[in-house]
Amino acid sequence: MNKENNNPSDTQTIVPTTSPLSSLDTPTALKTKISDLAFVAFDTETSGAFPIKEDIVEFGAVKWHGGKEVDRIEFLFKPRRPMTDFIIGIHGITNEMVANSPLIGIHLQEIKTFMSDAIPVAHHAPFDMGFLSVEFERARMKSLHLPVLCTSLISRKLIPETIDHKLQTLVKHFQFNSLAAHRAYEDARSCMMVFNKCLERMSPNATLEDVIVVQGKRLVWDNFFLLNHKNADVKTLIQAVEADKLVLLRYSKGEKKNETRKLLPQGVVRSPDGDYLQAVDVDDKEQKSKRYKLEYISDVHIEYT
């Protein structure tokens, strides 16, 4: 399918399907056999690396139940600011392609509804969860209730023979039919196919809880909500990211321990490995973008001059 020739705001549907998990709560889901569950693999393409300032420009998802694809959606969205050539080079979505597309808020409820009746699966799931959670917050929507599975983490345990666990490496390893990389629906479908290969290496009686144990980390939506953070310093960092402003702060690690630093924030990220600020130290000769863990940051002030 040539997406560029389709209305990007149209939903692409395979088969109308009833909700196999419509009344399933999280405790029940955790004890349910994988073979009895429905899954929704999803992917986002974005206008940049970090949420808050950057936006989702494409969303794709495929629903899987009983061993086959039963439904799908995909949308293109217009970001709030034009994409750079570097970002366009990653996913191939141009500013012209999204010029007449809606903002994501138009279809956000539809996306959430599509994902709410199945177990979500994504490759490098924290990235996609971070962007979607920010959009849910902006729309004042409650988070999705079911835990998320990450095929990047799961494949590291169950498919140790590959040189790395990038999605395209796994696609080539299993010789799946060629799908366009870095487009949302195609990557979502590839993710689901990799997930199925992972499940083949588990017991046929494995439950959702068993898969999460293999994954090693519990990924839940509430842990990725960011905009209403209770910490005053984090709130200031978020304001600085949104306004493209420099900040002065203290960081209790590294060579400049407890010294005041002047940073240009690029994003604030929730992560199961520790929340962090991505920023450039303006006094650093190399001007490298670095991570600064939020737990070591204090005394944050925006420099307005």
ChimeraX commands (.cxc) that place a marker at each C-alpha (Angstrom):
marker #1 position 0.00,0.00,0.00 radius 0.5
marker #1 position 1.26,3.48,-0.91 radius 0.5
marker #1 position 0.43,5.59,2.12 radius 0.5
marker #1 position 1.21,8.83,0.36 radius 0.5
marker #1 position -1.78,8.26,-1.93 radius 0.5
marker #1 position -4.18,7.65,0.92 radius 0.5
marker #1 position -5.99,10.12,3.12 radius 0.5
marker #1 position -3.75,10.04,6.22 radius 0.5
marker #1 position -6.67,10.60,8.55 radius 0.5
marker #1 position -8.54,7.49,7.36 radius 0.5
marker #1 position -8.59,4.38,9.50 radius 0.5
marker #1 position -7.40,1.29,7.61 radius 0.5
marker #1 position -9.53,-1.63,8.82 radius 0.5
marker #1 position -8.97,-5.32,8.07 radius 0.5
marker #1 position -11.91,-6.98,9.80 radius 0.5
marker #1 position -14.31,-5.45,12.34 radius 0.5
marker #1 position -13.70,-7.27,15.56 radius 0.5
marker #1 position -15.37,-7.51,18.93 radius 0.5
marker #1 position -13.34,-6.74,22.01 radius 0.5
marker #1 position -11.78,-9.97,23.35 radius 0.5
marker #1 position -10.57,-8.19,26.49 radius 0.5
marker #1 position -13.38,-5.72,27.05 radius 0.5
marker #1 position -14.06,-6.88,30.60 radius 0.5
marker #1 position -10.57,-8.11,31.52 radius 0.5
marker #1 position -8.82,-6.29,34.35 radius 0.5
marker #1 position -5.07,-6.33,34.91 radius 0.5
marker #1 position -4.91,-9.03,37.64 radius 0.5
marker #1 position -7.01,-11.36,35.50 radius 0.5
marker #1 position -4.91,-10.64,32.40 radius 0.5
marker #1 position -1.68,-11.44,34.23 radius 0.5
marker #1 position -2.86,-14.98,34.99 radius 0.5
marker #1 position -4.33,-15.59,31.52 radius 0.5
marker #1 position -2.60,-17.89,29.04 radius 0.5
marker #1 position -0.96,-16.03,26.16 radius 0.5
marker #1 position -2.91,-18.13,23.67 radius 0.5
marker #1 position -6.18,-16.74,25.08 radius 0.5
marker #1 position -5.18,-13.07,24.84 radius 0.5
marker #1 position -5.41,-10.49,22.09 radius 0.5
marker #1 position -2.47,-8.19,21.40 radius 0.5
marker #1 position -2.07,-4.83,19.75 radius 0.5
marker #1 position 1.40,-4.05,18.41 radius 0.5
marker #1 position 1.90,-0.31,17.93 radius 0.5
marker #1 position 4.57,2.08,16.70 radius 0.5
marker #1 position 5.11,5.82,16.45 radius 0.5
marker #1 position 7.21,7.91,14.11 radius 0.5
marker #1 position 8.08,11.29,15.58 radius 0.5
marker #1 position 9.39,14.75,14.72 radius 0.5
marker #1 position 12.32,14.32,17.10 radius 0.5
marker #1 position 13.88,12.14,19.75 radius 0.5
marker #1 position 12.18,13.44,22.88 radius 0.5
marker #1 position 8.55,14.13,23.87 radius 0.5
marker #1 position 7.15,17.46,25.12 radius 0.5
marker #1 position 8.75,19.60,22.38 radius 0.5
marker #1 position 8.49,17.04,19.58 radius 0.5
marker #1 position 5.40,15.28,18.26 radius 0.5
marker #1 position 4.07,12.01,16.88 radius 0.5
marker #1 position 3.82,12.34,13.08 radius 0.5
marker #1 position 2.65,8.81,12.36 radius 0.5
marker #1 position 0.90,6.15,14.43 radius 0.5
marker #1 position 0.30,2.59,13.33 radius 0.5
marker #1 position -1.10,-0.43,15.15 radius 0.5
marker #1 position -2.10,-3.98,14.32 radius 0.5
marker #1 position -4.40,-6.12,16.45 radius 0.5
marker #1 position -3.68,-9.85,16.66 radius 0.5
marker #1 position -5.91,-12.59,18.02 radius 0.5
marker #1 position -6.11,-16.33,17.45 radius 0.5
marker #1 position -2.86,-16.36,15.51 radius 0.5
marker #1 position -3.79,-13.77,12.88 radius 0.5
marker #1 position -4.22,-10.07,12.22 radius 0.5
marker #1 position -7.80,-8.99,12.86 radius 0.5
marker #1 position -7.69,-5.19,12.74 radius 0.5
marker #1 position -5.37,-2.25,12.07 radius 0.5
marker #1 position -5.20,1.53,12.14 radius 0.5
marker #1 position -2.70,4.07,10.85 radius 0.5
marker #1 position -2.62,7.85,10.75 radius 0.5
marker #1 position -0.33,10.67,9.71 radius 0.5
marker #1 position -0.26,13.79,11.90 radius 0.5
marker #1 position 1.04,17.30,11.42 radius 0.5
marker #1 position 3.65,18.29,14.05 radius 0.5
marker #1 position 3.57,21.70,15.70 radius 0.5
marker #1 position 6.86,22.68,14.06 radius 0.5
marker #1 position 8.49,21.61,10.77 radius 0.5
marker #1 position 10.68,18.50,10.82 radius 0.5
marker #1 position 14.40,18.73,10.11 radius 0.5
marker #1 position 16.10,17.02,7.18 radius 0.5
marker #1 position 17.85,14.71,9.67 radius 0.5
marker #1 position 14.55,13.43,11.09 radius 0.5
marker #1 position 12.97,13.15,7.65 radius 0.5
marker #1 position 15.94,11.02,6.62 radius 0.5
marker #1 position 15.10,8.51,9.36 radius 0.5
marker #1 position 11.47,7.74,8.55 radius 0.5
marker #1 position 10.98,9.34,5.13 radius 0.5
marker #1 position 7.90,11.30,6.20 radius 0.5
marker #1 position 8.25,14.79,4.76 radius 0.5
marker #1 position 6.69,18.05,5.89 radius 0.5
marker #1 position 4.74,18.08,2.61 radius 0.5
marker #1 position 3.26,14.64,3.38 radius 0.5
marker #1 position 1.77,15.89,6.65 radius 0.5
marker #1 position 0.93,19.45,5.58 radius 0.5
marker #1 position -2.80,18.69,5.39 radius 0.5
marker #1 position -2.90,16.11,8.17 radius 0.5
marker #1 position -4.65,16.80,11.49 radius 0.5
marker #1 position -2.98,17.26,14.85 radius 0.5
marker #1 position -2.90,14.05,16.86 radius 0.5
marker #1 position -5.62,15.21,19.24 radius 0.5
marker #1 position -8.23,14.66,16.54 radius 0.5
marker #1 position -7.72,10.88,16.60 radius 0.5
marker #1 position -6.28,10.34,20.08 radius 0.5
marker #1 position -9.47,8.89,21.55 radius 0.5
marker #1 position -9.75,6.52,18.59 radius 0.5
marker #1 position -6.17,5.38,19.16 radius 0.5
marker #1 position -6.78,4.84,22.85 radius 0.5
marker #1 position -10.00,2.91,22.21 radius 0.5
marker #1 position -8.27,0.70,19.64 radius 0.5
marker #1 position -5.51,-0.13,22.16 radius 0.5
marker #1 position -7.65,-0.54,25.26 radius 0.5
marker #1 position -9.01,-4.05,24.62 radius 0.5
marker #1 position -5.73,-5.90,24.00 radius 0.5
marker #1 position -2.25,-6.26,25.49 radius 0.5
marker #1 position -0.04,-3.53,23.95 radius 0.5
marker #1 position 3.29,-4.58,22.41 radius 0.5
marker #1 position 6.03,-2.34,20.98 radius 0.5
marker #1 position 9.72,-2.50,20.09 radius 0.5
marker #1 position 11.62,-0.20,22.46 radius 0.5
marker #1 position 8.24,0.36,24.12 radius 0.5
marker #1 position 9.36,3.11,26.57 radius 0.5
marker #1 position 10.02,5.45,23.63 radius 0.5
marker #1 position 6.50,5.08,22.21 radius 0.5
marker #1 position 4.89,5.09,25.65 radius 0.5
marker #1 position 6.65,8.35,26.48 radius 0.5
marker #1 position 5.26,10.15,23.46 radius 0.5
marker #1 position 1.73,8.72,23.79 radius 0.5
marker #1 position 1.56,9.40,27.52 radius 0.5
marker #1 position 2.33,13.09,26.98 radius 0.5
marker #1 position -0.50,13.26,24.44 radius 0.5
marker #1 position -2.90,11.52,26.85 radius 0.5
marker #1 position -1.95,14.07,29.51 radius 0.5
marker #1 position -2.48,17.03,27.21 radius 0.5
marker #1 position -5.93,15.69,26.35 radius 0.5
marker #1 position -6.63,15.00,30.05 radius 0.5
marker #1 position -7.23,11.35,29.32 radius 0.5
marker #1 position -6.67,8.58,31.83 radius 0.5
marker #1 position -3.86,6.16,31.07 radius 0.5
marker #1 position -4.39,2.75,29.52 radius 0.5
marker #1 position -4.77,0.09,32.19 radius 0.5
marker #1 position -3.01,-3.00,30.79 radius 0.5
marker #1 position 0.80,-3.45,31.01 radius 0.5
marker #1 position 2.96,-3.11,27.89 radius 0.5
marker #1 position 5.32,-5.72,26.44 radius 0.5
marker #1 position 8.60,-4.74,24.77 radius 0.5
marker #1 position 9.95,-7.03,22.05 radius 0.5
marker #1 position 13.38,-5.43,22.34 radius 0.5
marker #1 position 13.68,-6.59,25.95 radius 0.5
marker #1 position 11.96,-9.95,25.44 radius 0.5
marker #1 position 14.01,-10.86,22.36 radius 0.5
marker #1 position 17.27,-10.27,24.23 radius 0.5
marker #1 position 16.33,-13.13,26.53 radius 0.5
marker #1 position 14.68,-15.47,24.04 radius 0.5
marker #1 position 16.62,-14.79,20.82 radius 0.5
marker #1 position 20.25,-14.56,22.00 radius 0.5
marker #1 position 21.78,-15.67,18.67 radius 0.5
marker #1 position 21.39,-12.34,16.81 radius 0.5
marker #1 position 24.20,-9.76,16.67 radius 0.5
marker #1 position 21.86,-7.15,18.18 radius 0.5
marker #1 position 18.16,-6.80,18.85 radius 0.5
marker #1 position 17.19,-3.97,16.56 radius 0.5
marker #1 position 13.85,-4.59,14.89 radius 0.5
marker #1 position 15.28,-4.81,11.38 radius 0.5
marker #1 position 18.00,-7.20,12.55 radius 0.5
marker #1 position 15.31,-9.51,13.89 radius 0.5
marker #1 position 13.22,-9.13,10.73 radius 0.5
marker #1 position 16.20,-10.24,8.61 radius 0.5
marker #1 position 17.08,-13.03,11.05 radius 0.5
marker #1 position 13.65,-14.61,10.65 radius 0.5
marker #1 position 13.48,-13.77,6.95 radius 0.5
marker #1 position 10.08,-12.13,7.20 radius 0.5
marker #1 position 8.59,-10.71,4.04 radius 0.5
marker #1 position 10.15,-7.32,3.39 radius 0.5
marker #1 position 8.34,-4.49,5.12 radius 0.5
marker #1 position 9.23,-0.79,4.93 radius 0.5
marker #1 position 11.36,0.08,7.95 radius 0.5
marker #1 position 10.60,3.16,10.05 radius 0.5
marker #1 position 6.98,3.48,8.98 radius 0.5
marker #1 position 4.51,3.00,11.80 radius 0.5
marker #1 position 2.16,0.27,10.55 radius 0.5
marker #1 position 4.98,-1.75,8.95 radius 0.5
marker #1 position 7.11,-1.57,12.10 radius 0.5
marker #1 position 4.11,-2.47,14.26 radius 0.5
marker #1 position 3.45,-5.54,12.13 radius 0.5
marker #1 position 7.14,-6.52,12.21 radius 0.5
marker #1 position 7.06,-6.13,15.99 radius 0.5
marker #1 position 4.07,-8.50,16.21 radius 0.5
marker #1 position 5.81,-11.07,14.03 radius 0.5
marker #1 position 8.92,-10.92,16.23 radius 0.5
marker #1 position 6.72,-11.26,19.31 radius 0.5
marker #1 position 5.15,-14.41,17.89 radius 0.5
marker #1 position 8.63,-15.87,17.32 radius 0.5
marker #1 position 9.47,-15.12,20.94 radius 0.5
marker #1 position 6.33,-16.86,22.14 radius 0.5
marker #1 position 7.30,-19.97,20.18 radius 0.5
marker #1 position 10.28,-20.29,22.52 radius 0.5
marker #1 position 8.11,-20.23,25.64 radius 0.5
marker #1 position 5.85,-22.85,27.15 radius 0.5
marker #1 position 2.43,-23.15,25.43 radius 0.5
marker #1 position 0.96,-22.66,28.92 radius 0.5
marker #1 position 2.84,-19.40,29.52 radius 0.5
marker #1 position 0.79,-16.56,31.00 radius 0.5
marker #1 position 1.15,-12.81,30.54 radius 0.5
marker #1 position 2.91,-12.71,33.92 radius 0.5
marker #1 position 5.45,-15.26,32.63 radius 0.5
marker #1 position 6.24,-13.03,29.65 radius 0.5
marker #1 position 6.71,-10.00,31.91 radius 0.5
marker #1 position 9.13,-12.02,34.03 radius 0.5
marker #1 position 11.16,-12.78,30.89 radius 0.5
marker #1 position 10.99,-9.11,29.94 radius 0.5
marker #1 position 12.54,-8.22,33.28 radius 0.5
marker #1 position 10.78,-4.86,33.65 radius 0.5
marker #1 position 7.15,-4.02,34.28 radius 0.5
marker #1 position 6.05,-1.27,31.88 radius 0.5
marker #1 position 2.86,0.48,32.99 radius 0.5
marker #1 position 1.41,3.68,31.53 radius 0.5
marker #1 position 1.12,5.63,34.79 radius 0.5
marker #1 position 4.91,5.55,35.18 radius 0.5
marker #1 position 5.33,7.48,31.91 radius 0.5
marker #1 position 3.04,10.41,32.67 radius 0.5
marker #1 position 5.16,13.53,32.95 radius 0.5
marker #1 position 3.48,16.90,32.49 radius 0.5
marker #1 position 1.88,16.98,35.94 radius 0.5
marker #1 position 5.07,15.95,37.74 radius 0.5
marker #1 position 4.94,16.86,41.45 radius 0.5
marker #1 position 8.60,17.91,41.67 radius 0.5
marker #1 position 8.99,21.70,41.22 radius 0.5
marker #1 position 12.44,21.39,39.58 radius 0.5
marker #1 position 11.09,18.89,37.03 radius 0.5
marker #1 position 8.18,21.22,36.27 radius 0.5
marker #1 position 10.67,24.02,35.61 radius 0.5
marker #1 position 12.68,21.77,33.29 radius 0.5
marker #1 position 9.51,20.93,31.34 radius 0.5
marker #1 position 8.71,24.63,30.99 radius 0.5
marker #1 position 12.23,25.26,29.70 radius 0.5
marker #1 position 11.95,22.49,27.11 radius 0.5
marker #1 position 8.63,23.86,25.87 radius 0.5
marker #1 position 9.99,27.41,25.64 radius 0.5
marker #1 position 13.46,26.53,24.26 radius 0.5
marker #1 position 15.09,28.30,27.20 radius 0.5
marker #1 position 18.41,27.74,28.95 radius 0.5
marker #1 position 18.40,26.60,32.57 radius 0.5
marker #1 position 20.77,27.00,35.50 radius 0.5
marker #1 position 20.89,24.01,37.83 radius 0.5
marker #1 position 23.01,22.02,40.23 radius 0.5
marker #1 position 23.96,18.41,39.45 radius 0.5
marker #1 position 25.40,16.27,42.23 radius 0.5
marker #1 position 27.41,13.96,39.95 radius 0.5
marker #1 position 30.38,14.18,37.60 radius 0.5
marker #1 position 33.42,16.49,37.35 radius 0.5
marker #1 position 31.33,19.59,38.08 radius 0.5
marker #1 position 29.69,18.03,41.12 radius 0.5
marker #1 position 27.36,20.51,42.85 radius 0.5
marker #1 position 28.52,23.36,40.62 radius 0.5
marker #1 position 25.94,25.48,38.83 radius 0.5
marker #1 position 25.64,24.43,35.19 radius 0.5
marker #1 position 24.06,26.20,32.26 radius 0.5
marker #1 position 22.22,23.69,30.10 radius 0.5
marker #1 position 20.06,23.77,26.99 radius 0.5
marker #1 position 17.32,21.18,27.69 radius 0.5
marker #1 position 16.21,18.97,24.81 radius 0.5
marker #1 position 13.77,16.70,26.60 radius 0.5
marker #1 position 12.64,15.26,29.93 radius 0.5
marker #1 position 12.20,11.51,29.72 radius 0.5
marker #1 position 10.51,8.94,31.98 radius 0.5
marker #1 position 12.42,5.65,31.91 radius 0.5
marker #1 position 12.26,2.35,33.80 radius 0.5
marker #1 position 16.03,2.74,34.23 radius 0.5
marker #1 position 15.70,6.18,35.84 radius 0.5
marker #1 position 14.12,9.43,34.66 radius 0.5
marker #1 position 16.49,11.91,33.05 radius 0.5
marker #1 position 17.01,15.28,31.41 radius 0.5
marker #1 position 18.62,15.24,27.95 radius 0.5
marker #1 position 20.56,18.46,27.51 radius 0.5
marker #1 position 23.66,20.19,26.18 radius 0.5
marker #1 position 26.08,21.93,28.56 radius 0.5
marker #1 position 26.66,25.25,26.81 radius 0.5
marker #1 position 30.11,25.56,28.42 radius 0.5
marker #1 position 31.19,22.15,27.10 radius 0.5
marker #1 position 33.58,22.60,24.17 radius 0.5
marker #1 position 32.30,19.43,22.47 radius 0.5
marker #1 position 28.65,20.50,22.83 radius 0.5
marker #1 position 27.57,16.89,23.22 radius 0.5
marker #1 position 24.04,16.01,24.23 radius 0.5
marker #1 position 24.10,14.14,27.55 radius 0.5
marker #1 position 21.76,12.54,30.06 radius 0.5
marker #1 position 21.34,14.02,33.53 radius 0.5
marker #1 position 19.38,11.84,35.94 radius 0.5
marker #1 position 16.57,13.79,37.55 radius 0.5
marker #1 position 17.33,12.43,41.02 radius 0.5
marker #1 position 20.65,14.33,41.03 radius 0.5
marker #1 position 19.25,17.65,39.76 radius 0.5
marker #1 position 18.33,20.54,42.07 radius 0.5
marker #1 position 17.93,24.34,42.19 radius 0.5
marker #1 position 16.60,24.69,38.65 radius 0.5
marker #1 position 16.01,28.17,37.24 radius 0.5
marker #1 position 15.13,29.29,33.73 radius 0.5
marker #1 position 17.45,31.89,32.25 radius 0.5
marker #1 position 15.15,34.39,30.56 radius 0.5
marker #1 position 17.79,36.93,29.46 radius 0.5
marker link #1:1,2 radius 0.2
marker link #1:2,3 radius 0.2
marker link #1:3,4 radius 0.2
marker link #1:4,5 radius 0.2
marker link #1:5,6 radius 0.2
marker link #1:6,7 radius 0.2
marker link #1:7,8 radius 0.2
marker link #1:8,9 radius 0.2
marker link #1:9,10 radius 0.2
marker link #1:10,11 radius 0.2
marker link #1:11,12 radius 0.2
marker link #1:12,13 radius 0.2
marker link #1:13,14 radius 0.2
marker link #1:14,15 radius 0.2
marker link #1:15,16 radius 0.2
marker link #1:16,17 radius 0.2
marker link #1:17,18 radius 0.2
marker link #1:18,19 radius 0.2
marker link #1:19,20 radius 0.2
marker link #1:20,21 radius 0.2
marker link #1:21,22 radius 0.2
marker link #1:22,23 radius 0.2
marker link #1:23,24 radius 0.2
marker link #1:24,25 radius 0.2
marker link #1:25,26 radius 0.2
marker link #1:26,27 radius 0.2
marker link #1:27,28 radius 0.2
marker link #1:28,29 radius 0.2
marker link #1:29,30 radius 0.2
marker link #1:30,31 radius 0.2
marker link #1:31,32 radius 0.2
marker link #1:32,33 radius 0.2
marker link #1:33,34 radius 0.2
marker link #1:34,35 radius 0.2
marker link #1:35,36 radius 0.2
marker link #1:36,37 radius 0.2
marker link #1:37,38 radius 0.2
marker link #1:38,39 radius 0.2
marker link #1:39,40 radius 0.2
marker link #1:40,41 radius 0.2
marker link #1:41,42 radius 0.2
marker link #1:42,43 radius 0.2
marker link #1:43,44 radius 0.2
marker link #1:44,45 radius 0.2
marker link #1:45,46 radius 0.2
marker link #1:46,47 radius 0.2
marker link #1:47,48 radius 0.2
marker link #1:48,49 radius 0.2
marker link #1:49,50 radius 0.2
marker link #1:50,51 radius 0.2
marker link #1:51,52 radius 0.2
marker link #1:52,53 radius 0.2
marker link #1:53,54 radius 0.2
marker link #1:54,55 radius 0.2
marker link #1:55,56 radius 0.2
marker link #1:56,57 radius 0.2
marker link #1:57,58 radius 0.2
marker link #1:58,59 radius 0.2
marker link #1:59,60 radius 0.2
marker link #1:60,61 radius 0.2
marker link #1:61,62 radius 0.2
marker link #1:62,63 radius 0.2
marker link #1:63,64 radius 0.2
marker link #1:64,65 radius 0.2
marker link #1:65,66 radius 0.2
marker link #1:66,67 radius 0.2
marker link #1:67,68 radius 0.2
marker link #1:68,69 radius 0.2
marker link #1:69,70 radius 0.2
marker link #1:70,71 radius 0.2
marker link #1:71,72 radius 0.2
marker link #1:72,73 radius 0.2
marker link #1:73,74 radius 0.2
marker link #1:74,75 radius 0.2
marker link #1:75,76 radius 0.2
marker link #1:76,77 radius 0.2
marker link #1:77,78 radius 0.2
marker link #1:78,79 radius 0.2
marker link #1:79,80 radius 0.2
marker link #1:80,81 radius 0.2
marker link #1:81,82 radius 0.2
marker link #1:82,83 radius 0.2
marker link #1:83,84 radius 0.2
marker link #1:84,85 radius 0.2
marker link #1:85,86 radius 0.2
marker link #1:86,87 radius 0.2
marker link #1:87,88 radius 0.2
marker link #1:88,89 radius 0.2
marker link #1:89,90 radius 0.2
marker link #1:90,91 radius 0.2
marker link #1:91,92 radius 0.2
marker link #1:92,93 radius 0.2
marker link #1:93,94 radius 0.2
marker link #1:94,95 radius 0.2
marker link #1:95,96 radius 0.2
marker link #1:96,97 radius 0.2
marker link #1:97,98 radius 0.2
marker link #1:98,99 radius 0.2
marker link #1:99,100 radius 0.2
marker link #1:100,101 radius 0.2
marker link #1:101,102 radius 0.2
marker link #1:102,103 radius 0.2
marker link #1:103,104 radius 0.2
marker link #1:104,105 radius 0.2
marker link #1:105,106 radius 0.2
marker link #1:106,107 radius 0.2
marker link #1:107,108 radius 0.2
marker link #1:108,109 radius 0.2
marker link #1:109,110 radius 0.2
marker link #1:110,111 radius 0.2
marker link #1:111,112 radius 0.2
marker link #1:112,113 radius 0.2
marker link #1:113,114 radius 0.2
marker link #1:114,115 radius 0.2
marker link #1:115,116 radius 0.2
marker link #1:116,117 radius 0.2
marker link #1:117,118 radius 0.2
marker link #1:118,119 radius 0.2
marker link #1:119,120 radius 0.2
marker link #1:120,121 radius 0.2
marker link #1:121,122 radius 0.2
marker link #1:122,123 radius 0.2
marker link #1:123,124 radius 0.2
marker link #1:124,125 radius 0.2
marker link #1:125,126 radius 0.2
marker link #1:126,127 radius 0.2
marker link #1:127,128 radius 0.2
marker link #1:128,129 radius 0.2
marker link #1:129,130 radius 0.2
marker link #1:130,131 radius 0.2
marker link #1:131,132 radius 0.2
marker link #1:132,133 radius 0.2
marker link #1:133,134 radius 0.2
marker link #1:134,135 radius 0.2
marker link #1:135,136 radius 0.2
marker link #1:136,137 radius 0.2
marker link #1:137,138 radius 0.2
marker link #1:138,139 radius 0.2
marker link #1:139,140 radius 0.2
marker link #1:140,141 radius 0.2
marker link #1:141,142 radius 0.2
marker link #1:142,143 radius 0.2
marker link #1:143,144 radius 0.2
marker link #1:144,145 radius 0.2
marker link #1:145,146 radius 0.2
marker link #1:146,147 radius 0.2
marker link #1:147,148 radius 0.2
marker link #1:148,149 radius 0.2
marker link #1:149,150 radius 0.2
marker link #1:150,151 radius 0.2
marker link #1:151,152 radius 0.2
marker link #1:152,153 radius 0.2
marker link #1:153,154 radius 0.2
marker link #1:154,155 radius 0.2
marker link #1:155,156 radius 0.2
marker link #1:156,157 radius 0.2
marker link #1:157,158 radius 0.2
marker link #1:158,159 radius 0.2
marker link #1:159,160 radius 0.2
marker link #1:160,161 radius 0.2
marker link #1:161,162 radius 0.2
marker link #1:162,163 radius 0.2
marker link #1:163,164 radius 0.2
marker link #1:164,165 radius 0.2
marker link #1:165,166 radius 0.2
marker link #1:166,167 radius 0.2
marker link #1:167,168 radius 0.2
marker link #1:168,169 radius 0.2
marker link #1:169,170 radius 0.2
marker link #1:170,171 radius 0.2
marker link #1:171,172 radius 0.2
marker link #1:172,173 radius 0.2
marker link #1:173,174 radius 0.2
marker link #1:174,175 radius 0.2
marker link #1:175,176 radius 0.2
marker link #1:176,177 radius 0.2
marker link #1:177,178 radius 0.2
marker link #1:178,179 radius 0.2
marker link #1:179,180 radius 0.2
marker link #1:180,181 radius 0.2
marker link #1:181,182 radius 0.2
marker link #1:182,183 radius 0.2
marker link #1:183,184 radius 0.2
marker link #1:184,185 radius 0.2
marker link #1:185,186 radius 0.2
marker link #1:186,187 radius 0.2
marker link #1:187,188 radius 0.2
marker link #1:188,189 radius 0.2
marker link #1:189,190 radius 0.2
marker link #1:190,191 radius 0.2
marker link #1:191,192 radius 0.2
marker link #1:192,193 radius 0.2
marker link #1:193,194 radius 0.2
marker link #1:194,195 radius 0.2
marker link #1:195,196 radius 0.2
marker link #1:196,197 radius 0.2
marker link #1:197,198 radius 0.2
marker link #1:198,199 radius 0.2
marker link #1:199,200 radius 0.2
marker link #1:200,201 radius 0.2
marker link #1:201,202 radius 0.2
marker link #1:202,203 radius 0.2
marker link #1:203,204 radius 0.2
marker link #1:204,205 radius 0.2
marker link #1:205,206 radius 0.2
marker link #1:206,207 radius 0.2
marker link #1:207,208 radius 0.2
marker link #1:208,209 radius 0.2
marker link #1:209,210 radius 0.2
marker link #1:210,211 radius 0.2
marker link #1:211,212 radius 0.2
marker link #1:212,213 radius 0.2
marker link #1:213,214 radius 0.2
marker link #1:214,215 radius 0.2
marker link #1:215,216 radius 0.2
marker link #1:216,217 radius 0.2
marker link #1:217,218 radius 0.2
marker link #1:218,219 radius 0.2
marker link #1:219,220 radius 0.2
marker link #1:220,221 radius 0.2
marker link #1:221,222 radius 0.2
marker link #1:222,223 radius 0.2
marker link #1:223,224 radius 0.2
marker link #1:224,225 radius 0.2
marker link #1:225,226 radius 0.2
marker link #1:226,227 radius 0.2
marker link #1:227,228 radius 0.2
marker link #1:228,229 radius 0.2
marker link #1:229,230 radius 0.2
marker link #1:230,231 radius 0.2
marker link #1:231,232 radius 0.2
marker link #1:232,233 radius 0.2
marker link #1:233,234 radius 0.2
marker link #1:234,235 radius 0.2
marker link #1:235,236 radius 0.2
marker link #1:236,237 radius 0.2
marker link #1:237,238 radius 0.2
marker link #1:238,239 radius 0.2
marker link #1:239,240 radius 0.2
marker link #1:240,241 radius 0.2
marker link #1:241,242 radius 0.2
marker link #1:242,243 radius 0.2
marker link #1:243,244 radius 0.2
marker link #1:244,245 radius 0.2
marker link #1:245,246 radius 0.2
marker link #1:246,247 radius 0.2
marker link #1:247,248 radius 0.2
marker link #1:248,249 radius 0.2
marker link #1:249,250 radius 0.2
marker link #1:250,251 radius 0.2
marker link #1:251,252 radius 0.2
marker link #1:252,253 radius 0.2
marker link #1:253,254 radius 0.2
marker link #1:254,255 radius 0.2
marker link #1:255,256 radius 0.2
marker link #1:256,257 radius 0.2
marker link #1:257,258 radius 0.2
marker link #1:258,259 radius 0.2
marker link #1:259,260 radius 0.2
marker link #1:260,261 radius 0.2
marker link #1:261,262 radius 0.2
marker link #1:262,263 radius 0.2
marker link #1:263,264 radius 0.2
marker link #1:264,265 radius 0.2
marker link #1:265,266 radius 0.2
marker link #1:266,267 radius 0.2
marker link #1:267,268 radius 0.2
marker link #1:268,269 radius 0.2
marker link #1:269,270 radius 0.2
marker link #1:270,271 radius 0.2
marker link #1:271,272 radius 0.2
marker link #1:272,273 radius 0.2
marker link #1:273,274 radius 0.2
marker link #1:274,275 radius 0.2
marker link #1:275,276 radius 0.2
marker link #1:276,277 radius 0.2
marker link #1:277,278 radius 0.2
marker link #1:278,279 radius 0.2
marker link #1:279,280 radius 0.2
marker link #1:280,281 radius 0.2
marker link #1:281,282 radius 0.2
marker link #1:282,283 radius 0.2
marker link #1:283,284 radius 0.2
marker link #1:284,285 radius 0.2
marker link #1:285,286 radius 0.2
marker link #1:286,287 radius 0.2
marker link #1:287,288 radius 0.2
marker link #1:288,289 radius 0.2
marker link #1:289,290 radius 0.2
marker link #1:290,291 radius 0.2
marker link #1:291,292 radius 0.2
marker link #1:292,293 radius 0.2
marker link #1:293,294 radius 0.2
marker link #1:294,295 radius 0.2
marker link #1:295,296 radius 0.2
marker link #1:296,297 radius 0.2
marker link #1:297,298 radius 0.2
marker link #1:298,299 radius 0.2
marker link #1:299,300 radius 0.2
marker link #1:300,301 radius 0.2
marker link #1:301,302 radius 0.2
marker link #1:302,303 radius 0.2
marker link #1:303,304 radius 0.2
marker link #1:304,305 radius 0.2
view
